[in-house]
Amino acid sequence: MDEAPGAGAAPAAWRVLFVCSGNICRSPMAEGLLRTYAEARQRPVEVQSAGTLGIRGAPADSHAISVCAELGIDLGAHRSQALTPELVAWADYILVMEYAHAAVVRSMNPAVGEKVLLLGGFGRAMEIADPVGGWKFQFRWSRDEIKVAVEMFLDRLPTKPPVAG
């Protein structure tokens, strides 16, 4: 008996890319939060994060690591990466922290269309403020804003991921 194409194959995962400026504060927190929430909800996602400033190989900010650890999320292995056209092409959804980040993504690939979204639009504010250089409580505030938005995004994401190509 012939099987339907893709039958028996593991379901494809949604590919989500978070973008901020340096990829050391907001986007690593969002990456860790989505990975954790998706696992708890048993939702297939692949997630990465990148920055528009081109910083490569830097660890997450110590405050970002600390406030995520409060929720059981380990950012210790995170290393920053620069936003590239390849990452833009890889993603099904690109969630940015600021309008300026969306502009950079669109400059790399004007055809990205509606896959570029403001993460904050799923939460309480359109843009999520950068806590870099701030106090730990500012990182906690950003983490909480990101957490609300990430959970709302995943809850609205269709349960059936795209068919693996």
C-alpha positions in Angstrom: 0.0 0.0 0.0 1.3 3.5 -0.9 1.6 6.1 1.8 0.6 9.6 1.4 3.6 12.0 1.0 5.0 12.9 4.3 3.0 10.2 6.2 4.9 8.8 9.1 7.4 11.7 9.0 7.9 13.8 12.1 5.9 17.0 11.9 7.8 20.1 10.7 8.4 22.8 13.2 7.6 26.5 13.0 10.9 28.4 12.5 10.9 31.6 14.6 13.6 34.2 14.6 13.8 36.9 17.3 15.7 40.1 16.3 17.0 42.9 18.6 20.0 45.3 18.4 22.9 43.4 19.9 21.5 39.9 20.4 22.6 40.0 24.0 19.5 41.1 26.0 16.0 41.0 24.5 16.2 38.5 21.7 18.1 35.8 23.7 15.5 36.2 26.5 12.7 35.8 23.9 14.4 32.7 22.4 14.7 31.0 25.8 11.1 31.9 26.7 9.6 30.6 23.5 11.7 27.4 23.6 10.5 26.8 27.2 6.9 27.7 26.6 6.7 25.7 23.4 8.1 22.6 25.1 5.6 23.0 27.9 2.8 23.3 25.4 4.2 20.4 23.2 4.4 22.7 20.2 7.1 22.1 17.6 9.3 25.1 17.1 12.8 25.8 16.0 14.0 29.1 17.4 17.0 31.4 16.9 17.8 35.0 17.7 20.1 37.6 16.0 21.0 41.2 16.2 21.1 44.1 13.8 24.4 45.5 15.1 26.4 42.6 13.8 27.8 41.5 17.2 29.1 37.9 17.0 30.1 35.5 19.8 29.2 37.7 22.8 27.4 36.0 25.7 24.0 37.2 26.9 24.1 40.1 29.3 24.6 38.9 32.9 21.3 40.5 34.0 19.5 38.7 31.1 21.0 35.5 32.3 20.0 36.2 35.9 16.4 37.2 35.3 15.8 34.2 33.0 17.3 31.9 35.6 14.6 33.1 37.9 12.2 31.3 35.6 14.4 28.2 35.1 15.7 29.3 31.7 19.4 28.9 31.1 21.0 31.5 28.8 24.5 30.6 29.8 25.4 29.0 26.5 24.0 31.8 24.3 26.4 33.5 21.9 25.3 36.5 19.8 25.0 36.3 16.1 24.4 38.9 13.4 21.2 39.1 11.4 21.9 37.7 7.9 19.8 37.2 4.8 20.1 33.5 5.4 18.5 33.8 8.8 15.7 36.0 7.3 15.1 33.3 4.6 15.2 30.5 7.2 12.4 31.9 9.4 8.7 31.4 9.1 8.2 34.3 11.5 10.6 37.1 12.4 9.6 38.8 15.6 11.4 42.1 16.2 11.6 44.3 19.3 11.5 47.7 17.5 10.2 49.3 14.3 13.9 49.9 13.4 14.6 46.2 13.5 11.8 45.5 11.1 13.3 48.1 8.7 16.7 46.3 8.8 15.0 43.0 8.1 13.0 44.5 5.2 16.2 46.1 3.8 17.8 42.6 3.6 14.8 41.1 1.9 11.9 43.4 0.8 9.8 40.3 0.0 9.5 39.2 3.6 6.0 40.5 3.8 3.9 39.6 6.8 6.4 37.2 8.4 8.0 40.3 10.1 6.0 41.2 13.2 6.6 43.4 16.2 6.8 41.1 19.2 5.4 43.7 21.5 2.2 43.8 19.5 1.3 40.5 21.1 1.7 42.0 24.5 1.2 45.3 26.2 3.4 47.6 24.1 4.3 47.7 20.4 8.0 48.1 21.0 10.0 46.4 23.8 12.5 48.8 25.4 16.2 47.8 25.4 17.4 47.3 29.0 21.1 47.2 28.0 23.2 49.1 30.6 20.2 49.2 33.0 19.5 47.9 36.4 18.4 44.3 37.0 14.8 45.4 37.6 14.7 46.9 34.1 15.8 43.5 32.7 13.1 41.8 34.7 10.5 44.3 33.3 11.7 43.5 29.8 11.6 39.8 30.4 8.1 40.0 31.7 7.0 42.1 28.7 8.6 39.6 26.4 7.1 36.6 28.2 3.5 37.9 27.8 4.1 38.6 24.1 5.8 35.3 23.4 3.1 33.3 25.1 0.4 35.2 23.2 2.2 34.7 19.9 2.5 31.0 20.5 -1.1 30.7 21.6 -2.1 32.4 18.3 0.2 30.4 16.1 -1.6 27.7 14.1 -1.1 24.3 15.6 -0.2 22.7 12.3 3.3 23.7 11.3 4.3 24.0 7.7 5.0 20.9 5.7 8.7 20.1 5.7 10.2 20.6 2.3 
